[in-house]
Amino acid sequence: MTMKDDNARQAGLARLAHTAHRRGMEVDALNCFLLEANARRCVPPLAAGEVLPIAARAVEGPR
């Protein structure tokens, strides 16, 4: 799945982050996972400065 719209890219990565965190992924692994997903799925990819806060919000929220 390729995500092209800004909102779709952020929402899609947020869904991935929440799912991975619920399955036990911690923030460091989550950062790497989302950066890789961003590079592979988002056209064009979001900047790292936009991706890393998505991971942080996933970890802060409930599992």
Summary of the structure (lengths in Angstrom):
residues: 63
radius of gyration: 10.5
end to end distance: 24.8
largest distance: 29.9
contacts: 171
relative contact order: 0.23
helix: 71%
strand: 3%
